[in-house]
């Protein structure tokens, strides 16, 4: 079986995370952003985001984020 480099493994982990969080209804225990609010900054990012801990769970967390320069 072919071996992969450390760089390839890191790329795989990033792609795996993107894939899991893009389909939260298909995987158990995958959080996702389910809402936003407040003013948007110059990058278009909202002041608040709402995170759901898992698809189908009746709980969520709203968090204020401050951007650090």
C-alpha positions as CSV (number, residue, x, y, z in Angstrom):
1,X,0.0,0.0,0.0
2,X,1.4,3.5,-0.9
3,X,2.4,5.8,2.0
4,X,1.4,9.4,2.2
5,X,3.5,12.3,3.3
6,X,2.9,14.4,6.4
7,X,1.8,17.3,4.1
8,X,-0.7,15.0,2.3
9,X,-2.1,13.8,5.7
10,X,-2.6,17.4,6.9
11,X,-4.5,18.1,3.6
12,X,-6.6,15.0,4.1
13,X,-7.6,16.1,7.6
14,X,-8.6,19.5,6.4
15,X,-10.7,18.0,3.6
16,X,-12.3,15.5,6.0
17,X,-13.3,18.3,8.3
18,X,-14.8,20.3,5.5
19,X,-16.7,17.2,4.3
20,X,-18.1,16.3,7.7
21,X,-19.3,19.8,8.5
22,X,-20.9,20.3,5.1
23,X,-23.2,17.3,5.7
24,X,-24.1,17.4,9.4
25,X,-27.3,15.4,8.9
26,X,-25.3,12.4,7.7
27,X,-22.8,12.1,10.6
28,X,-23.3,11.9,14.3
29,X,-21.7,14.5,16.6
30,X,-20.8,17.1,13.9
31,X,-21.4,20.7,14.9
32,X,-22.4,23.4,12.3
33,X,-23.2,27.1,12.1
34,X,-26.9,27.4,11.9
35,X,-27.4,31.2,12.2
36,X,-25.9,34.6,12.3
37,X,-26.6,38.1,13.5
38,X,-25.3,41.6,14.2
39,X,-23.3,43.9,12.1
40,X,-20.9,42.6,9.4
41,X,-17.3,43.7,9.3
42,X,-15.2,44.7,6.3
43,X,-14.7,41.0,5.4
44,X,-18.4,40.3,5.5
45,X,-18.3,38.3,8.7
46,X,-21.2,38.6,11.2
47,X,-20.7,39.8,14.7
48,X,-22.6,36.8,16.2
49,X,-22.9,33.2,15.0
50,X,-25.1,30.4,16.3
51,X,-23.7,27.0,16.5
52,X,-25.7,23.8,16.7
53,X,-23.8,21.0,18.5
54,X,-25.3,18.2,16.3
55,X,-28.0,17.8,13.7
56,X,-31.4,17.1,15.3
57,X,-30.3,18.4,18.8
58,X,-32.7,21.0,20.3
59,X,-29.9,23.1,21.6
60,X,-27.7,25.9,20.3
61,X,-25.0,28.4,21.3
62,X,-24.9,32.0,20.3
63,X,-21.5,33.5,20.6
64,X,-20.1,37.0,20.1
65,X,-16.7,37.0,18.4
66,X,-14.1,39.7,18.3
67,X,-11.6,39.7,15.5
68,X,-8.0,40.0,16.6
69,X,-5.6,41.9,14.3
